[in-house]
Amino acid sequence: MSVTAIIAAAGSGERFGAGIPKALIQLGDRTLLEHALASLSPAVDQIVISAPPGYEKQITELVGQGIDVVTGGRTRSESVRNALAVTTGDFVLVHDAARALASSDLAHAVIASLKSGESAVVPAVSVVDTVKVLSSESYVASTLDRASLINVQTPQGFKTSLLRQAHAAGAQASDDGALIEAIGGKVKVIAGEDRALKITTPADLQIALGFLGFNSTYRSGIGSDAHAFGVGRPLWLAGLFWPGEDGVDGHSDGDVAAHAICDALFAATQLGDLGSNFGTDRPQYADASGVQLLHETLSIITAAGYSISNVTVQIIGNRPKISTRRSEAITALSLALSGADVSLSATTTDGMGLTGEGKGIAAIASALVFKQ
């Protein structure tokens, strides 16, 4: 009796905030999709992947020959139906790429239950939290008995003919077991596993890294920069051009916000500072933009094995007025750091010092990084 595995991998990853399909998010040394493939391959005869529209070629190149890639639908159920159209096995496992660490043993256990006579099998773990039903007015309507509740996982296994029958009506469900229930079928529950968690948020990714034996070491650093206003130079600040404002003197474009962030990242990672990496002894960085230096700083710390958790920068000066472009500045800084979480604030010094007297502008930044 042959077995096909369908991997539902068409999710956008919107809740993760990665800007790429969730299946292509990196977990340790490979993508979520590659982890799922590695677990399922030893257990099945055919694998079909439902890919996000537009990513079919990229996923085909990623997984290699011998694996069928189809275009996913707008919903999970549509994606599974598209994959069922090319499924050849007598049994089918339906698996979410987001449950990347579900083991080969779990897949074998689902298949063994099918071959023993079950028509539909789902793995699950016990509910450990108290679950309450919420009313429309946000009051507790009732409390459920958690002894009879389970959290369902994937891969879920079915007789292929039965799953096709369940999908024939075109119904939608968050898991395929629910479609079997809807046509009156019996669904067998077997023991799941903690490592088959669904990776939906960055916090889930950190938990998954723990299962892979990655230990994250967090480090923090601070950095600052200040420049006097110059004559005839444009003002670049927080990755943005500020028309009508005086620029500052400096070797590069004088973007104090970007420079402070670079210094904070170098301090956190013990990889020198702004001067040692981009100093005046390096003519290639004359007039370099703050965005360029952020890009290069990110490359340096990434090569050393560090990732950014978040950065915070405060701009100190009487002008320009940051509040009018705060959101735009945060976006520019974040993009320069490949989507890192960035916070930005501004303040003055009540007329004191370089910035308070209107002679210049400064910034101070902090960075939290982690190494896996």
C-alpha angles and dihedrals in degrees: 000000000000125000130211124195120210114200112201101213104151097101116128096220090226093147089051091054094217099131091229133077111287093238089063096054112118118246109184109308099350144030125273089252093053091051090052091048092051091055098045101040096076091052105047143051100219134025124201120187123199104213130199110263108269094022098078095105094045092051092045089054091046097052099035133213126338097041123102116228120195131177113264125227135236091270135034092251092052090051092052091048091052089052093046088062090071098032114123104176127106087228128034132204116205112203135176115230085216089068088063098156100054102130132239087243090062091051090049090050092053091048092048090054091051092049090050090062109278118131099201127024131179129181118224143171129216122268109246099180125076108255121211132187113234124217123222088257091056095254124127108265096183144335118240125222102250091199088078096042128093138181108233121219139182152284091069118186132215145164099263093229091053094049091050089052091050092051095045093089091057094236123162126231138159090237135019094237088069090058090054090050090051092061093046098262125148117244119203117213121213131178115285127195137244093236091062090077119146111250105218106139137032088257089059089051091057090052090050091051087057090058088053092053096251113145115201117217113199123208132177133205141177131215138179140190137183134184135182119236114261135199123260097004124121117240116245114181132164090356093304135108112235109205117212093021127111115250127221136249117255148119092263128024091298097237096167094187093054092043093051090051091050091051092048091052092048090048092050092050097038090234099134124265142275093283097049093048103036105011132149090268087071108072092187088075096055106128090359113163123246089240090057092051091049090051092050093044089053090051091051096050092041091054087054090055100258130132128194119248094180143319131213126198131184120197115212120203148086093254151076102030103241097191093075092060103023096119092046091050093050090051093050093050093045093050090050087057095047095258100318118163108264131185122192133189137165137213143165132227099231095252096311126129133343095328098037092053090051094245097120150341133252141185138198123200140185128201134196115200135172134208123209 
